[in-house]
Amino acid sequence: MEIKAIFYLLPALVMFCAGVYGFITRRNMIAMLISLELMLNAVDINFAVFNRFLFPGALEGMFFTLFAIAIAAAETALAIAILINIFRSVKNIDVRDLNEMKF
């Protein structure tokens, strides 16, 4: 791996660490979802970088990245739909208040 890869991997590492920190410290479900998306985007950057520098002629990393982006978009749409239903029933999206939704 060349030294140029560090210029791509370091921002991805910072993005991933910021996502983990945001996911652990936030109690708002929307902020947690944004942190999760930040972590997924950092992983996608790593897929593309490792594909480019380790296997420059192959496109498997790029295709896997596109597939991961599509899955993340579907996951975000589903999570927002769940959040809307939670907000309609509880009137709050704080994680601590979700134990009140017991049937």
C-alpha positions in Angstrom: 0.0 0.0 0.0 1.4 3.3 -1.0 1.7 6.3 1.3 -1.1 8.0 -0.6 -3.6 5.6 0.9 -3.1 7.2 4.3 -4.7 10.4 3.0 -7.9 8.4 2.3 -7.8 6.1 5.3 -7.2 8.7 8.0 -10.4 10.7 7.2 -12.3 7.4 7.1 -10.9 6.5 10.5 -11.9 9.9 11.9 -15.4 9.5 10.4 -15.8 6.1 11.8 -14.6 7.2 15.3 -17.0 10.2 15.2 -19.8 7.8 14.3 -19.1 5.4 17.1 -18.8 8.3 19.6 -22.1 9.8 18.4 -23.9 6.4 18.5 -22.7 5.7 22.0 -23.3 9.2 23.5 -26.6 10.3 21.9 -30.0 9.3 23.1 -32.0 10.8 20.2 -32.8 8.1 17.7 -32.3 10.4 14.7 -28.8 11.4 15.9 -28.0 7.7 16.4 -29.2 7.0 12.9 -27.0 9.7 11.5 -24.0 8.3 13.4 -24.7 4.9 12.0 -24.8 6.3 8.5 -21.5 8.0 9.2 -19.9 4.7 10.2 -21.3 3.0 7.1 -19.9 5.8 4.8 -16.5 5.4 6.4 -16.6 1.7 5.7 -17.5 2.4 2.1 -14.5 4.7 1.7 -12.3 1.9 3.1 -13.7 -0.6 0.6 -13.0 1.8 -2.3 -9.5 2.6 -1.1 -8.4 -0.9 -0.4 -9.8 -2.0 -3.8 -7.9 0.8 -5.5 -4.6 0.3 -3.8 -4.5 -3.5 -3.4 -6.3 -4.6 -6.6 -6.2 -1.7 -9.1 -7.5 -3.7 -12.0 -10.4 -5.3 -10.2 -13.8 -3.6 -9.5 -15.1 -5.9 -6.8 -14.6 -3.3 -4.0 -16.4 -0.6 -6.0 -19.3 -2.9 -6.7 -19.5 -3.9 -3.1 -19.4 -0.2 -2.1 -22.3 0.5 -4.5 -24.2 -2.4 -3.0 -23.5 -1.2 0.5 -24.7 2.3 -0.4 -28.0 0.9 -1.7 -28.5 -1.2 1.4 -27.8 1.8 3.6 -30.4 3.8 1.7 -33.0 1.1 2.2 -32.1 0.8 5.9 -32.4 4.5 6.4 -35.8 4.6 4.8 -37.0 1.7 7.0 -35.5 3.3 10.1 -37.2 6.7 9.4 -40.6 4.9 8.9 -40.1 3.1 12.3 -39.1 6.4 13.9 -42.3 8.1 12.6 -44.4 5.3 14.1 -42.6 5.5 17.4 -43.1 9.3 17.5 -46.8 8.9 16.7 -47.3 6.6 19.7 -44.9 8.0 22.3 -44.6 11.6 21.1 -40.9 11.4 21.8 -37.9 9.7 20.1 -35.7 9.5 23.1 -34.2 6.1 23.6 -34.9 6.1 27.3 -38.7 6.5 26.7 -39.0 3.4 24.5 -39.6 1.1 27.4 -43.0 2.6 27.8 -44.2 1.0 24.5 -44.7 -2.4 26.1 -47.8 -4.2 24.9 
